[in-house]
Amino acid sequence: MTAVITGATRGIGRACAKMFFDAGYHVIGVYRSSEDIADAMSAEGYEMYRCDVSDSESVADMCSVIHTADVLVNC
C-alpha cells in the first residue's frame, strides 16, 4: 500500500507520514523547502519529492512520478 503525504516534513504532515510508515505503508513524502529534514527521512526509508504547488511545472514533474496511491493526505 502506498500513501502520499504532502507537507510531510513538518507538523501534522510529518506525524501522518510516520503513522503510515510505522503501519507498513510505502510513504511518498512531498515537501517544499525542508531539504535537511527530507534527506533525513529518505535515509530512514521514506521516498521524498520536492514540489512547490505554486509552480505548475513542479507539480507536473511530481505527478509524472507518483502514478497511483492508496492514500492521499494533504497537509
Secondary structure as UniProt FT lines:
FT   STRAND          2..6
FT   TURN            7..9
FT   HELIX           11..22
FT   TURN            23..24
FT   STRAND          26..31
FT   HELIX           35..44
FT   STRAND          47..50
FT   TURN            53..54
FT   HELIX           56..65
FT   STRAND          71..73
//
